[in-house]
Amino acid sequence: MTEVVTPQRAQAAAIQQRLSEGLVKIDPHHRLVGRPVGYRIIDGTTLEISYRDVVGIADAEVMGVKRLIGSECFCTVSPQTAETLTVRFLVPLK
């Protein structure tokens, strides 16, 4: 059975590719590079990108990720454990 590629899935795949190719350039301290990352499409309209086990994040790194994503998105940072954070980006898909 062949999986149907919707415009939203194609957009999500393009974002994932840009992040995998460009993250090392905008993350010199490796706060996100090498961390567990998950990609999930929510309700067919929003891409959620979650980085786990992050020890810290700077505004410059968040802005760099937003530039790589290349479209309007939102970022939240929340405690995961006493020492680590979860950094989540929500990207509306067109």
N, CA and C of each residue as an Amber inpcrd file, in Angstrom:
protein
   282
   0.8420000  -1.1670000   0.0000000   0.0000000   0.0000000   0.0000000
   0.8990000   1.2450000   0.0000000   0.6180000   2.1980000  -0.8480000
   1.3910000   3.4180000  -0.9740000   0.7960000   4.5030000  -0.0850000
   1.6920000   5.1970000   0.6550000   1.2410000   6.2920000   1.5140000
   0.9820000   7.5290000   0.6570000  -0.1340000   8.1720000   0.9110000
  -0.4950000   9.3860000   0.1810000   0.2900000  10.5620000   0.7720000
   0.9630000  11.3090000  -0.0950000   1.7140000  12.4800000   0.3560000
   0.8440000  13.7140000   0.1490000   0.3720000  14.2660000   1.2390000
  -0.4520000  15.4690000   1.1940000   0.4670000  16.6870000   1.1430000
  -0.0640000  17.8480000   0.7670000   0.7670000  19.0610000   0.8090000
   1.3260000  19.3310000   2.2080000   0.5680000  19.0090000   3.2460000
   1.0270000  19.2240000   4.6080000   2.2060000  18.2990000   4.9360000
   2.1270000  17.0470000   4.5060000   3.2330000  16.1070000   4.7480000
   4.4740000  16.5290000   3.9770000   4.2810000  17.0170000   2.7520000
   5.4100000  17.4870000   1.9540000   6.0630000  18.7000000   2.6190000
   5.2570000  19.6220000   3.1430000   5.7840000  20.7960000   3.8310000
   6.5340000  20.3620000   5.0990000   5.9760000  19.4150000   5.8440000
   6.6240000  18.9210000   7.0600000   7.9530000  18.2430000   6.7190000
   7.9940000  17.4740000   5.6540000   9.2340000  16.8060000   5.2410000
  10.2950000  17.8260000   4.8380000   9.8870000  18.8970000   4.1690000
  10.8330000  19.9370000   3.7660000  11.4110000  20.6480000   4.9930000
  10.5780000  20.9110000   5.9800000  11.0420000  21.5500000   7.2170000
  12.0180000  20.6290000   7.9410000  11.6800000  19.3590000   8.0220000
  12.5490000  18.3840000   8.6830000  13.9070000  18.3250000   7.9770000
  13.9150000  18.3610000   6.6660000  15.1570000  18.3380000   5.8970000
  16.0010000  19.5850000   6.1750000  15.3680000  20.7580000   6.1670000
  16.0960000  22.0020000   6.4520000  16.7160000  21.9810000   7.8450000
  15.9730000  21.4580000   8.8160000  16.4990000  21.3830000  10.1780000
  17.6650000  20.4060000  10.2680000  17.5400000  19.2490000   9.6280000
  18.6160000  18.2640000   9.7140000  19.8880000  18.7720000   9.0320000
  19.7480000  19.5750000   7.9840000  20.9130000  20.0970000   7.2760000
  21.4920000  21.3540000   7.9250000  20.6620000  22.1900000   8.5310000
  21.1240000  23.4910000   8.9870000  21.3070000  23.6630000  10.4780000
  20.8140000  22.7310000  11.2750000  20.8310000  22.9210000  12.7290000
  22.2490000  23.0510000  13.2780000  23.1660000  22.2780000  12.7810000
  24.5350000  22.3220000  13.3110000  25.1650000  23.7020000  13.0920000
  24.7520000  24.4290000  12.0630000  25.3120000  25.7500000  11.7830000
  24.7890000  26.8200000  12.7370000  23.5630000  26.6760000  13.2080000
  22.9720000  27.7090000  14.0600000  22.9840000  27.3290000  15.5400000
  23.5280000  26.1530000  15.8590000  23.5460000  25.6560000  17.2360000
  24.9820000  25.3180000  17.6420000  25.8450000  26.3440000  17.7670000
  27.2670000  26.0790000  18.0260000  27.5430000  25.3850000  19.3640000
  26.6410000  25.5190000  20.3180000  26.8400000  24.9110000  21.6350000
  26.1870000  23.5360000  21.7400000  25.6080000  23.0670000  20.6460000
  24.9720000  21.7430000  20.5690000  23.9180000  21.5350000  21.6460000
  23.1250000  22.5680000  21.8500000  22.0220000  22.4390000  22.8090000
  20.8740000  21.6400000  22.2130000  20.6930000  21.7090000  20.8880000
  19.6340000  20.9490000  20.2240000  20.1940000  19.8100000  19.3770000
  21.3600000  20.0250000  18.7820000  21.9800000  19.0010000  17.9400000
  22.2410000  17.7560000  18.7770000  21.7880000  16.6170000  18.2770000
  22.0080000  15.3530000  18.9640000  20.9910000  15.0170000  20.0370000
  20.0780000  15.9270000  20.3110000  19.0320000  15.6460000  21.3010000
  17.9100000  14.8520000  20.6300000  17.1800000  14.0780000  21.4100000
  16.0300000  13.3710000  20.8230000  15.0270000  14.3820000  20.2810000
  14.5820000  14.1660000  19.0630000  13.6290000  15.0830000  18.4270000
  12.4750000  14.2610000  17.8610000  11.2810000  14.8130000  17.9780000
  10.0910000  14.1570000  17.4270000   9.3390000  15.1200000  16.5340000
   8.8040000  14.5800000  15.4550000   7.9890000  15.3510000  14.5150000
   6.6100000  14.7080000  14.4870000   5.5680000  15.5410000  14.6150000
   4.2070000  15.0030000  14.6260000   3.2690000  16.0170000  13.9950000
   2.4250000  15.5450000  13.1010000   1.4040000  16.4100000  12.5070000
   0.1430000  16.2640000  13.3450000  -0.3650000  17.3960000  13.8310000
  -1.5460000  17.4200000  14.6930000  -2.7350000  17.8900000  13.8710000
  -3.7790000  17.1060000  13.8400000  -5.0330000  17.4380000  13.1460000
  -4.8330000  17.8260000  11.6870000  -3.7360000  17.3930000  11.0840000
  -3.4860000  17.6810000   9.6800000  -3.1720000  19.1330000   9.3800000
  -3.0510000  19.9600000  10.4210000  -2.8740000  21.3960000  10.1960000
  -1.6480000  21.9980000  10.8630000  -1.0290000  21.2810000  11.7930000
   0.0790000  21.8370000  12.5660000   1.1690000  20.7950000  12.7240000
   2.4110000  21.2190000  12.4820000   3.5670000  20.3590000  12.7240000
   4.1330000  20.7000000  14.0930000   4.2740000  19.6850000  14.9250000
   4.8930000  19.8490000  16.2400000   6.2910000  19.2420000  16.1710000
   7.2880000  20.0390000  16.5320000   8.6770000  19.5860000  16.5820000
   9.1100000  19.6960000  18.0340000   9.4660000  18.5770000  18.6430000
   9.8190000  18.5740000  20.0720000  11.2360000  18.0630000  20.2710000
  12.0670000  18.9030000  20.8740000  13.4110000  18.5020000  21.2780000
  13.3600000  18.2120000  22.7680000  13.8280000  17.0260000  23.1650000
  13.8100000  16.6220000  24.5740000  15.2430000  16.5840000  25.1230000
  15.3510000  16.5690000  26.4220000  16.6320000  16.4680000  27.1250000
  17.5590000  17.6380000  26.8010000  16.9960000  18.8300000  26.6500000
  17.7640000  20.0330000  26.3470000  18.2050000  20.6580000  27.6670000
  19.5040000  20.9610000  27.7760000  20.0030000  21.4970000  29.0500000
  19.8040000  22.9990000  29.1740000  19.6200000  23.6860000  28.0650000
  19.3720000  25.1210000  28.0620000  19.1910000  25.5850000  26.6300000
  18.6190000  26.7550000  26.4550000  18.3740000  27.2880000  25.1110000
  18.4580000  28.8020000  25.1790000  19.0700000  29.3970000  24.1710000
  19.1910000  30.8540000  24.1020000  18.2340000  31.3800000  23.0410000
  17.8650000  32.6560000  23.1820000  16.9760000  33.2810000  22.1980000
  17.5520000  33.1910000  20.7880000  18.8660000  33.3440000  20.6570000
  19.4950000  33.2890000  19.3310000  19.2910000  31.9230000  18.6860000
  19.3400000  30.8650000  19.4710000  19.1260000  29.5150000  18.9270000
  17.6680000  29.3190000  18.5180000  16.7540000  29.8180000  19.3290000
  15.3340000  29.7390000  18.9690000  15.0820000  30.4900000  17.6650000
  15.6430000  31.6830000  17.5420000  15.4570000  32.4740000  16.3200000
  16.1000000  31.7780000  15.1190000  17.2250000  31.1270000  15.3240000
  17.8690000  30.3880000  14.2430000  17.0100000  29.2310000  13.7560000
  16.3980000  28.5090000  14.6740000  15.5040000  27.4110000  14.2920000
  14.3060000  27.9670000  13.5360000  13.7550000  29.0660000  14.0080000
  12.6110000  29.6700000  13.3140000  12.9850000  30.0680000  11.8880000
  14.2140000  30.5860000  11.6920000  14.6600000  30.9250000  10.3300000
  14.7780000  29.6770000   9.4690000  15.2860000  28.5950000  10.0340000
  15.3880000  27.3430000   9.2860000  14.0140000  26.7970000   8.9210000
  13.0690000  26.9140000   9.8360000  11.7090000  26.4440000   9.5530000
  11.1450000  27.2250000   8.3770000  11.4060000  28.5150000   8.3310000
  11.0670000  29.3140000   7.1690000   9.6320000  29.7870000   7.0670000
   8.8540000  29.5760000   8.1050000   7.4850000  30.0950000   8.1150000
   7.1370000  30.4630000   9.5510000   6.0240000  31.1300000   9.7060000
   5.5910000  31.5440000  11.0380000   5.4540000  30.3200000  11.9310000
   5.9880000  30.4290000  13.1340000   5.8450000  29.3260000  14.0840000
   5.9160000  29.8710000  15.5070000   5.5930000  29.0280000  16.4400000
   5.5790000  29.3850000  17.8540000   6.5080000  28.4370000  18.5970000
   7.1580000  28.9310000  19.6400000   8.0650000  28.1100000  20.4250000
   7.6580000  28.1670000  21.8890000   7.6720000  27.0030000  22.5320000
   7.4710000  26.9360000  23.9720000   8.6280000  26.1580000  24.5820000
   9.0060000  26.5450000  25.7720000  10.0550000  25.8570000  26.5140000
   9.4530000  25.4880000  27.8530000   9.5370000  24.2060000  28.2010000
   8.9560000  23.7670000  29.4670000   9.9000000  22.7870000  30.1570000
   9.8370000  22.7440000  31.4830000  10.6900000  21.8020000  32.2130000
  10.3130000  20.3630000  31.8590000  11.3250000  19.5350000  31.6830000
  11.1060000  18.1020000  31.4910000  11.4470000  17.3810000  32.7920000
  12.6320000  17.6890000  33.3030000  13.0620000  17.2130000  34.6220000
  13.6640000  18.4230000  35.3410000  14.2580000  18.1950000  36.4900000
  14.8860000  19.2990000  37.2180000  16.0830000  19.8720000  36.4580000
  16.6890000  19.0660000  35.5730000  17.8810000  19.5000000  34.8510000
  17.6690000  19.7230000  33.3630000  16.5530000  19.2760000  32.7980000
  16.3850000  19.3520000  31.3410000  15.0640000  20.0050000  30.9540000
  15.0310000  20.4690000  29.7080000  13.8640000  21.1460000  29.1480000
  13.3490000  20.3950000  27.9300000  12.1100000  20.6730000  27.5980000
  11.5450000  20.2900000  26.3110000  11.3130000  21.5770000  25.5390000
  11.8730000  21.6500000  24.3340000  11.7080000  22.8200000  23.4730000
  10.8050000  22.3890000  22.3250000   9.6560000  23.0520000  22.2050000
   8.6300000  22.6390000  21.2400000   8.3410000  23.7880000  20.2810000
   8.3450000  23.4640000  18.9930000   7.9840000  24.4140000  17.9530000
   6.6880000  23.9430000  17.3210000   5.7420000  24.8430000  17.1540000
   4.4610000  24.5460000  16.4890000   4.4120000  25.3570000  15.2140000
   4.2520000  24.6620000  14.0880000   4.2920000  25.2840000  12.7730000
   2.9550000  25.0500000  12.0710000   2.1830000  26.1160000  11.8140000
   0.9530000  25.9400000  11.0350000   1.3080000  25.4900000   9.6070000
   0.6340000  24.4550000   9.1360000   0.8670000  23.9540000   7.7790000
  -0.1930000  24.5090000   6.8500000   0.1960000  24.7690000   5.6240000
  -0.7300000  25.3440000   4.6410000  -1.2660000  24.2910000   3.7160000
